[in-house]
Amino acid sequence: MMSARSRRVARTLVLGLAICLTSGLTPAAAHADPATTGSVAGTLADGTTAVADAGVDLLLMPYGVAIKQTRTDVAGAYRFTDVTPRAYALRFRLPGGLVQFHPSVADLGSAAQVTVLADAETTVREAVMPHGTLGGRITTDAGQAAPGARVQLYTLTGGSPLATVLTDVNGAYLIGYPPAGQLRMAVAAAERGATNQWTYRHRSYTQADPFTVTPGQHTTVNERLFPSGVITGRFTRNGTPVPNVVVYAYSQTNTAESVSNWTGADGTFQLRPYPGSYTVKFVVPSGTGLDQWAGGAESEGASRPVQVTADRTVVIDERQLPVGQVRGRLTDAAGRPSAGSAVVVYDPLRGRQFQATTAADGTWFLTAWPGTYTVRFETGTQVQWARGKRSAAAADPVVVAADATTVVNDVLLP
């Protein structure tokens, strides 16, 4: 038989287990105190039809930062719990990517604030703005289907695209919930780095013809892609591919026709601009080199333009220009670091300069093309040149060599 002491121990264990289980099931252990928070709930509907699987964002005002996100269910309902009492805005991301704000407005500036109170539920029933449907077919200049072409919808005032979709294997696209009114469309070929064109067969946004979306109706916009050429090639350093180099092709006649892309892991890139004359620039990732232009040029003026012809490919084998590094430390006479000082490395022969800022320990570092430079320090209260000179004429020349590091330590003059 169990002793009295054993029974007391058993009862204590059972009571302790019950308390633990009860505590584990208490809502306060898993959620915020409902007495100090509120909730937001509501529905999203297109007329009498519920809109399912739409994104709903609770935005912190006045900055418009999303702090909570959810999606509508099959009944178009959504709900946010444990919301700190204050003013918010609601953003609805409709199926297909189009966005609207409460109360059924197209931009955050026109949105109404939603006030959340403690221990209360705020109800917001949202209606989809007046809209139609928009679709069509994108083809090549020869009339063949253009699968994977990018289609973007814009308002007449520009800004970010309202929606972005890709064409299917037949070149067809469909945008749901386009807002009623006048819009413009940008279209680009499937290849990454293709140039935009605008409805209807225009090369610039300002020249593009707008079209009208009517509520409850379908609008068809077909577009035929302009013929284009290809600029392709490879970017290397000492024979090794350099990835993530951004490549720009700037049109010399129309800035709207400029296009960009970046190199892949194998250093290759491809651009698809319209026929014309282009300046090609390579923006090397930070810390590994400097911007350069096609043909190994250090400036746009020294680069030769690339001529692009329809249905032809221009191949550019670009090698990264040799670079060096220059670094140092700036201190006062007592050896204390000079933090936040400007360092200007200037090439008086070519008029080029590079800038750095000293760190908390007074150190600085930058990458530069090989050459002979003067180094200037600006502390906010004084200016001096390396090493310990009071004028540019007296400054010591600093030589930066390819694949080498030049050290310039300096002490501020009293």
C-alpha positions as CSV (number, residue, x, y, z in Angstrom):
1,M,0.0,0.0,0.0
2,M,0.9,3.6,-0.5
3,S,2.2,5.5,2.5
4,A,0.7,8.8,3.5
5,R,3.9,10.6,2.5
6,S,3.8,8.9,-1.0
7,R,0.2,9.9,-1.5
8,R,1.0,13.5,-0.6
9,V,3.9,13.5,-3.1
10,A,1.6,12.0,-5.8
11,R,-1.1,14.6,-5.2
12,T,1.5,17.4,-5.4
13,L,2.8,16.1,-8.8
14,V,-0.7,15.8,-10.2
15,L,-1.6,19.3,-9.0
16,G,1.6,20.7,-10.5
17,L,0.9,19.0,-13.9
18,A,-2.6,20.4,-14.0
19,I,-1.3,23.9,-13.3
20,C,1.3,23.5,-16.1
21,L,-1.3,22.3,-18.6
22,T,-3.7,25.1,-17.6
23,S,-0.9,27.7,-18.0
24,G,0.1,26.3,-21.4
25,L,-3.5,26.6,-22.6
26,T,-4.0,30.2,-21.4
27,P,-4.3,32.6,-24.4
28,A,-2.2,35.2,-22.7
29,A,0.8,32.9,-22.9
30,A,0.7,32.8,-26.6
31,H,-0.8,36.2,-27.6
32,A,-0.7,39.8,-26.6
33,D,-3.1,41.0,-24.0
34,P,-6.5,41.5,-25.7
35,A,-7.2,44.4,-23.3
36,T,-4.3,46.4,-24.8
37,T,-4.7,45.4,-28.5
38,G,-7.4,45.5,-31.1
39,S,-8.1,43.8,-34.4
40,V,-9.0,44.6,-38.0
41,A,-11.4,42.5,-40.0
42,G,-13.5,42.8,-43.1
43,T,-14.2,41.6,-46.7
44,L,-13.1,42.3,-50.2
45,A,-15.7,42.1,-52.9
46,D,-16.1,42.9,-56.6
47,G,-19.7,43.9,-56.6
48,T,-21.5,40.9,-55.1
49,T,-18.6,38.5,-55.8
50,A,-16.1,37.8,-53.1
51,V,-12.4,38.2,-54.1
52,A,-10.4,35.3,-52.8
53,D,-6.6,35.0,-52.4
54,A,-6.0,38.7,-52.5
55,G,-3.1,40.1,-50.4
56,V,-4.1,42.5,-47.6
57,D,-1.4,44.6,-45.9
58,L,-1.7,46.6,-42.7
59,L,0.4,49.7,-43.2
60,L,2.0,51.9,-40.5
61,M,1.2,55.5,-41.2
62,P,2.5,57.9,-42.3
63,Y,5.4,55.8,-43.7
64,G,3.4,53.1,-45.5
65,V,5.4,50.2,-44.1
66,A,3.6,46.9,-44.0
67,I,3.7,45.5,-40.4
68,K,1.1,42.7,-40.9
69,Q,0.1,40.7,-44.0
70,T,-2.6,38.2,-44.7
71,R,-4.8,36.9,-47.6
72,T,-8.5,36.8,-48.2
73,D,-10.2,33.4,-47.9
74,V,-12.7,32.0,-50.4
75,A,-15.4,34.3,-48.9
76,G,-13.2,37.3,-49.4
77,A,-12.7,37.7,-45.7
78,Y,-9.5,38.7,-43.9
79,R,-8.6,39.4,-40.3
80,F,-5.7,40.9,-38.3
81,T,-5.3,40.2,-34.6
82,D,-3.1,41.6,-31.8
83,V,-2.9,45.1,-33.5
84,T,-1.5,47.9,-31.4
85,P,-4.0,50.7,-31.1
86,R,-3.2,53.6,-33.5
87,A,-3.9,54.8,-37.0
88,Y,-3.1,52.5,-40.0
89,A,-3.8,52.2,-43.7
90,L,-4.9,49.1,-45.6
91,R,-3.5,48.0,-48.9
92,F,-5.2,45.3,-51.1
93,R,-3.1,43.4,-53.6
94,L,-5.6,42.0,-56.1
95,P,-5.1,38.8,-58.0
96,G,-2.8,39.7,-61.0
97,G,-0.7,42.2,-59.0
98,L,-2.8,45.4,-59.1
99,V,-3.0,47.4,-55.9
100,Q,-5.6,49.6,-54.3
101,F,-5.9,51.2,-50.9
102,H,-8.9,51.7,-48.5
103,P,-11.4,53.2,-49.3
104,S,-11.1,52.0,-52.9
105,V,-8.4,54.5,-54.0
106,A,-5.4,53.9,-56.2
107,D,-2.6,55.6,-54.2
108,L,-1.5,55.8,-50.6
109,G,-1.8,59.6,-50.5
110,S,-5.6,59.3,-51.0
111,A,-6.0,56.5,-48.5
112,A,-8.2,57.0,-45.4
113,Q,-6.7,56.1,-42.0
114,V,-8.1,53.1,-40.1
115,T,-8.1,53.7,-36.4
116,V,-7.7,50.7,-34.2
117,L,-8.9,50.8,-30.6
118,A,-7.9,48.6,-27.7
119,D,-10.2,45.5,-27.0
120,A,-12.3,46.3,-30.1
121,E,-12.6,45.1,-33.7
122,T,-12.5,47.6,-36.6
123,T,-14.5,46.4,-39.6
124,V,-13.4,47.5,-43.1
125,R,-15.5,46.2,-46.0
126,E,-13.6,47.0,-49.3
127,A,-15.0,47.1,-52.8
128,V,-12.8,46.7,-55.9
129,M,-12.4,49.9,-57.8
130,P,-14.3,50.2,-61.1
131,H,-12.5,48.1,-63.6
132,G,-12.7,46.0,-66.8
133,T,-10.4,43.2,-68.1
134,L,-7.5,43.7,-70.4
135,G,-5.8,41.2,-72.7
136,G,-4.4,40.7,-76.1
137,R,-1.5,39.1,-78.0
138,I,2.1,40.0,-78.5
139,T,3.8,39.0,-81.7
140,T,7.1,39.5,-83.4
141,D,7.5,41.9,-86.3
142,A,7.0,38.9,-88.6
143,G,3.6,38.1,-86.9
144,Q,4.8,35.1,-84.9
145,A,3.8,34.5,-81.3
146,A,6.2,36.1,-78.7
147,P,6.0,33.8,-75.7
148,G,7.4,35.1,-72.4
149,A,7.2,38.8,-73.5
150,R,6.8,41.2,-70.5
151,V,3.7,43.4,-70.4
152,Q,3.5,46.2,-67.9
153,L,0.5,48.5,-67.3
154,Y,1.0,52.2,-66.4
155,T,-1.1,55.2,-65.5
156,L,-0.8,58.3,-67.7
157,T,1.2,60.0,-64.9
158,G,3.9,57.3,-65.0
159,G,5.4,55.9,-61.8
160,S,5.7,52.2,-61.0
161,P,3.8,49.7,-63.1
162,L,0.3,48.8,-61.9
163,A,0.8,45.2,-63.0
164,T,3.4,43.1,-64.8
165,V,2.5,39.8,-66.6
166,L,4.2,37.5,-69.1
167,T,2.7,36.2,-72.3
168,D,1.9,32.5,-72.6
169,V,3.2,30.1,-75.3
170,N,0.8,31.7,-77.8
171,G,1.9,35.2,-77.0
172,A,-1.4,36.0,-75.2
173,Y,-1.7,37.9,-71.9
174,L,-4.6,38.8,-69.6
175,I,-4.6,41.4,-66.8
176,G,-7.5,41.2,-64.3
177,Y,-8.9,44.2,-62.5
178,P,-7.3,47.0,-64.6
179,P,-8.7,50.3,-63.2
180,A,-11.2,52.2,-65.4
181,G,-9.7,55.1,-67.3
182,Q,-6.8,55.9,-69.6
183,L,-3.7,53.8,-69.4
184,R,-0.5,53.0,-71.3
185,M,1.4,49.8,-71.7
186,A,5.0,48.8,-72.0
187,V,6.1,45.7,-73.8
188,A,9.5,44.0,-74.1
189,A,10.7,40.8,-75.6
190,A,11.3,37.8,-73.4
191,E,15.1,38.0,-73.3
192,R,16.5,39.6,-70.2
193,G,17.8,43.0,-71.2
194,A,15.3,43.7,-73.9
195,T,14.2,47.3,-74.6
196,N,10.7,48.5,-73.7
197,Q,8.3,49.7,-76.4
198,W,5.0,51.4,-75.9
199,T,1.5,51.1,-77.3
200,Y,1.0,51.4,-80.1
201,R,4.4,50.7,-81.6
202,H,6.0,53.7,-80.0
203,R,9.6,53.9,-78.7
204,S,9.0,56.3,-75.9
205,Y,6.4,56.7,-73.1
206,T,5.6,60.3,-73.9
207,Q,4.7,59.4,-77.5
208,A,2.6,56.3,-76.6
209,D,-1.0,56.3,-77.5
210,P,-3.2,55.8,-74.4
211,F,-6.1,53.3,-74.4
212,T,-9.3,53.3,-72.3
213,V,-10.5,50.6,-69.9
214,T,-14.3,50.7,-69.5
215,P,-15.9,49.2,-66.3
216,G,-17.4,45.8,-66.9
217,Q,-15.9,45.5,-70.4
218,H,-13.0,43.7,-72.0
219,T,-10.3,45.8,-73.7
220,T,-8.0,44.2,-76.3
221,V,-4.5,45.6,-76.9
222,N,-2.4,43.7,-79.4
223,E,1.2,44.7,-79.9
224,R,3.9,43.8,-82.5
225,L,7.5,44.0,-81.3
226,F,9.9,46.1,-83.2
227,P,12.9,44.3,-84.8
228,S,15.9,44.6,-82.6
229,G,19.6,43.6,-82.6
230,V,21.7,41.9,-79.9
231,I,24.8,43.0,-78.0
232,T,26.4,40.1,-76.2
233,G,29.7,39.2,-74.8
234,R,31.8,38.3,-71.8
235,F,33.4,40.3,-69.0
236,T,36.6,38.9,-67.5
237,R,39.6,39.9,-65.3
238,N,42.9,38.2,-66.1
239,G,40.9,35.5,-67.9
240,T,38.5,34.9,-65.0
241,P,34.8,35.6,-65.5
242,V,33.4,38.5,-63.4
243,P,29.7,38.0,-62.4
244,N,27.2,40.7,-61.4
245,V,28.7,43.4,-63.6
246,V,25.8,45.7,-64.6
247,V,26.0,46.4,-68.4
248,Y,24.3,49.5,-69.8
249,A,23.7,50.4,-73.4
250,Y,22.9,54.1,-73.7
251,S,21.3,55.2,-77.0
252,Q,23.0,58.2,-78.5
253,T,19.8,59.5,-80.0
254,N,17.0,58.5,-77.6
255,T,17.4,58.0,-73.8
256,A,14.1,56.0,-73.8
257,E,15.8,53.3,-75.7
258,S,18.6,52.7,-73.2
259,V,18.7,49.2,-71.7
260,S,20.6,47.3,-69.0
261,N,21.4,43.8,-67.9
262,W,24.1,42.1,-65.8
263,T,26.7,39.3,-66.3
264,G,26.0,35.8,-65.1
265,A,28.3,33.4,-63.2
266,D,30.2,32.8,-66.4
267,G,30.7,36.5,-67.0
268,T,28.4,36.5,-70.1
269,F,25.7,39.1,-70.8
270,Q,23.1,39.9,-73.4
271,L,21.2,43.1,-74.4
272,R,18.5,43.4,-77.0
273,P,18.3,47.1,-78.0
274,Y,16.7,48.6,-81.1
275,P,18.9,49.3,-84.1
276,G,21.0,52.4,-83.5
277,S,24.2,53.7,-82.0
278,Y,24.9,52.9,-78.3
279,T,27.5,53.7,-75.7
280,V,28.1,50.6,-73.6
281,K,29.1,51.0,-69.9
282,F,30.2,48.3,-67.4
283,V,29.6,49.0,-63.7
284,V,31.9,46.6,-61.8
285,P,30.7,45.5,-58.3
286,S,31.9,47.6,-55.4
287,G,35.3,46.7,-54.1
288,T,36.4,44.8,-57.1
289,G,37.1,47.6,-59.6
290,L,35.8,50.7,-61.3
291,D,33.2,51.6,-64.0
292,Q,34.5,51.4,-67.5
293,W,33.3,51.7,-71.1
294,A,33.4,49.3,-74.0
295,G,36.9,48.9,-75.5
296,G,38.6,49.2,-72.1
297,A,38.0,52.9,-71.9
298,E,38.1,54.8,-68.6
299,S,35.6,57.4,-69.8
300,E,32.6,57.7,-72.1
301,G,34.4,60.1,-74.3
302,A,37.3,57.7,-74.9
303,S,34.9,54.8,-75.8
304,R,33.8,54.0,-79.3
305,P,30.0,53.7,-79.9
306,V,28.5,50.3,-80.7
307,Q,26.4,50.1,-83.9
308,V,23.4,47.8,-83.5
309,T,21.6,46.4,-86.6
310,A,18.3,44.6,-86.7
311,D,18.6,40.8,-86.4
312,R,22.4,41.0,-86.1
313,T,24.6,40.2,-83.1
314,V,27.5,42.4,-81.9
315,V,30.0,40.5,-79.7
316,I,32.0,42.4,-77.1
317,D,34.9,40.7,-75.3
318,E,35.5,43.1,-72.4
319,R,38.4,42.8,-70.0
320,Q,38.4,44.6,-66.7
321,L,40.9,47.4,-66.6
322,P,43.9,46.9,-64.2
323,V,43.3,48.5,-60.8
324,G,45.3,49.2,-57.7
325,Q,44.4,50.0,-54.1
326,V,45.4,52.9,-51.9
327,R,44.8,52.9,-48.1
328,G,46.1,54.7,-45.0
329,R,45.4,56.1,-41.6
330,L,44.9,59.7,-40.5
331,T,45.7,60.8,-37.0
332,D,46.5,63.9,-35.0
333,A,49.9,64.7,-33.6
334,A,49.0,62.8,-30.4
335,G,48.2,59.7,-32.4
336,R,44.4,60.0,-32.0
337,P,42.4,58.8,-35.1
338,S,40.6,61.4,-37.2
339,A,37.2,59.8,-37.9
340,G,34.8,61.0,-40.6
341,S,37.4,63.0,-42.5
342,A,37.2,63.2,-46.3
343,V,40.0,61.7,-48.4
344,V,40.3,62.9,-52.0
345,V,42.7,61.0,-54.3
346,Y,43.1,63.2,-57.4
347,D,44.8,62.6,-60.7
348,P,45.8,66.1,-62.0
349,L,46.9,64.8,-65.4
350,R,43.5,63.3,-66.3
351,G,41.2,65.2,-64.0
352,R,39.8,62.1,-62.4
353,Q,39.4,61.6,-58.6
354,F,38.2,59.1,-56.1
355,Q,36.9,59.8,-52.6
356,A,36.8,57.9,-49.3
357,T,35.9,58.7,-45.7
358,T,38.0,57.7,-42.7
359,A,36.6,55.1,-40.3
360,A,36.3,55.4,-36.5
361,D,40.0,54.3,-36.2
362,G,41.1,56.8,-38.8
363,T,41.7,54.2,-41.6
364,W,40.5,54.6,-45.2
365,F,40.6,52.5,-48.3
366,L,39.7,52.8,-52.0
367,T,40.3,51.3,-55.4
368,A,41.8,53.4,-58.2
369,W,43.2,53.0,-61.7
370,P,47.0,53.0,-61.9
371,G,48.5,56.4,-62.1
372,T,50.1,59.3,-60.1
373,Y,47.8,61.1,-57.7
374,T,47.8,63.8,-55.0
375,V,46.0,62.9,-51.8
376,R,44.0,65.6,-49.9
377,F,42.5,65.4,-46.4
378,E,39.6,67.5,-45.3
379,T,38.6,67.4,-41.6
380,G,36.0,70.1,-41.6
381,T,38.3,72.6,-39.9
382,Q,41.4,72.2,-42.0
383,V,42.7,70.9,-45.3
384,Q,46.1,69.4,-46.0
385,W,47.9,67.3,-48.5
386,A,50.0,64.1,-48.2
387,R,52.3,63.9,-46.6
388,G,52.0,66.8,-44.1
389,K,51.9,69.5,-46.8
390,R,49.9,72.7,-46.8
391,S,49.3,73.0,-50.6
392,A,48.6,70.8,-53.6
393,A,51.8,72.1,-55.3
394,A,53.9,70.8,-52.4
395,A,52.1,67.5,-52.0
396,D,54.0,64.3,-52.4
397,P,53.0,62.3,-55.5
398,V,51.3,59.0,-54.7
399,V,51.8,56.3,-57.2
400,V,49.1,53.6,-57.6
401,A,50.2,50.5,-59.4
402,A,48.1,47.7,-60.9
403,D,47.4,44.8,-58.5
404,A,49.3,46.5,-55.7
405,T,48.5,48.5,-52.6
406,T,49.9,51.9,-51.8
407,V,49.9,53.0,-48.1
408,V,49.5,56.7,-47.3
409,N,49.6,57.3,-43.5
410,D,49.4,61.0,-42.4
411,V,49.4,63.2,-39.4
412,L,47.3,66.3,-39.2
413,L,49.3,69.6,-39.0
414,P,48.9,71.5,-35.8
